[in-house]
Amino acid sequence: MLATKQQLLLDDVESLRHKLQERGNEAAALRQEVAVLTDTSPSPHAMQQRMAKMLRRAVAEVSEMQAEARTEAEALIAASEAEIEAAQQEHKELLVDMTTQLDKLETEHQETKKRLDAELAGMRADLQEERDQLLADAKHEADHYREQSRKATEQAMQQRVRVLEQLMGVYRDLEEVPAALESAYQELKNPPASTR
């Protein structure tokens, strides 16, 4: 963001320089016009006085614009430097704050880790006891479940065969669908003469 602001300020300075150059060109054109008018005027003295006045006015305007452009450019550069310095200070403060928060979080992490390690040890003991009991129950019921699983597998295989047989029947019924769909597309593209 600071780089973008600085670029905008530099663009403004370049724009002011461009305007200053334009005013210088205008002053040069006025000088040339004064020279032409002086050469062609029927009253040289009067024309010379008017042209001199115009030239002085143009030079004064150019000088004033140069001073304004320099002042504005200096102000923009000063403002940009102030913004950059403020942003750097804010960044330093944010970095200090983040470091403090990180240290606090690290301390909390260590305390939480110790507490959770103690809880985990107790839970492991409880789980080992439950595991042993569940293992005994599982061994007792394993034969019963194994038999049920075998029967369920056989039933599932029989059901699969029946579903596949039904799907084969449906597939045979659908063999004519692609041809019918192609025919419908053709009728849509080329309708009969009676429907036009």
N, C-alpha and C positions, 0 to 999 in steps of 0.2 A: 504493500500500500504506500509506503514511504517512497519507494522508487517511482511509483506511478505519479505521486504528487510532485516529486522533484522533476519528473519529465514534463508534467503540465506547466510547472513554473518555467522550465527552460524553453518550452514552446511559446509561453507568453513573452519571454525576453526576446526570442527570435522574431515574434510577431511585431514587437515594438521596434526592433532594429529595422525590420522590413518597412514599417510605416515611416521611420526616420529617413530611410533611403528614398522612399517615395516623395517625402516633403523636400528633400534635397533636390530630387529631379524636378519637382515643380518649381523650386526657386531658380534652378538653372534655366528652365523653360521661360520663366518670367524675365530673367536677365536677357535671354535671347530675344524675347518679344520686345523688351525695352530698346534693344539695339536696333531691331527692325523699325520700330515706330520712330525712333530718333532719326534714322536715315531717311524716312519718307514723310516726316511731319512738315507742313508748310510753316509752322511756327516752332522753330527748333528750341528756343529757350523755354516756352511754355510746356511743350511736350517733354522736354528733358526734366523739367521740375516734377511733372506728374509721374513720369516713369521712375524717377529717383525715389519719390515718395512710396510708390508701389513696391519698389525693390526693397526699400528699408523695412516696409511692413512685412514683406515676405520673409526677409532675413530674420526679423524679430520673431515671427511666428515659428520659423524653423528652429531658432535657438530655444524658444520656449518649449517647443515639443521635444527637443533633445533633452532639455533639463527634466521635463516631466517623465520622459521615457527612462532616463537614468535613475530618477528617484523611485519610480515604480518598480524597476528591475531590482534596485537595491532592497526595497521593501519586500518584494517577493522572495528574494534570496534569503533575507534575514528571517522571514516567516518560515521558510522551508527549513532552515537550520534549526530554528527554535522547535519546530514540530519533530524533527529528527531527534534532537536531544531529549525532548519530552518522551518520545516513544522508546528511546534507549533506556531512560530512567525507569519507565514503566516496566520494560522487559526485565531489568535487573531486579526490581521489587517482586515481580511475578516469579522469577527464578528462585529468589530467597524463600518466598512463601511456599512454592512447590517443594523445595528441599526440606523445609520444616514439616510439611505434611507427609512427605515420604518417610522421614525419620519416625514420625508418630505412627504411621501405618506399619513400619517395620517392627516397632516395639509391640504394637497390638498383635501383629502376626505371630511373634515369638510367644507371647503369653497365651494366645489362642491355641497355638500348636502344642504347648505343654499340656494344657487342659484337655485337648482332644486326644493326645497320646494316652493320658491316664484313663479317660473314658473308653478309649478303644481297647486298652488292655482288659478292662472289666468286661466289655462286650465280647471280647474274644473268648474269655473263660466261659461266659454264659452260653455263647454260641457253640463252643466245643461240647458242652454238656448236652445242649439241645441236639447237636449233630449226632452224638452217640445214640441218643434215644431214637431219633428219626431213622438212623441207620438200622437199628434193631427192628423198628416197626416196618421199614421198607423191606428188609430181608424176609420178614414174616409174611408180608403181602405180595412179594415179588412173583411167586408162582401163580397166585390168583390173577394178578394183572397180566402176566405173560400169556396166560390162557385166554383171557378176554381180548388181549391185543391180537392174538392169532386169529380168533373168530372174527374180530372186527376187520382184520386185513382181508380175510376170505370174503366177507360180505362186501367190502369196498371193491374188491377185484370183480366180483360178480356184478355189482352195480355199474362199474365202469364199462364192462362188456355190454350191458344192456343199453347204456347211454350211447356208446359208440355205434351200436346197431341202429338205434333210433336216428342218430346223426347221419348215418349212411343212407337211411331212407329219405331223410330231408334233403341230403345232397343230391340224390337222384331226382327228386322233385324240382330242384332248383337248376338243373342243367339247362333248361330251356329259357331261363330268365335273361342271360346275356343277349340272346338272339332277339327276344321280345323287346328288350331295352333299346337295342340298336335300331329295330324297326320303328319304335316310338320316336327316336331321335330323327330318323329320316322323315317320318310324317310331319314332325314339327318344323323341319327345315323346308320341306317341299309339301305343303298341304294340298289336298285334292282340289281340283278346279271348282267343285260345287261349293266349297267353304269360302272361297274368295269373294 
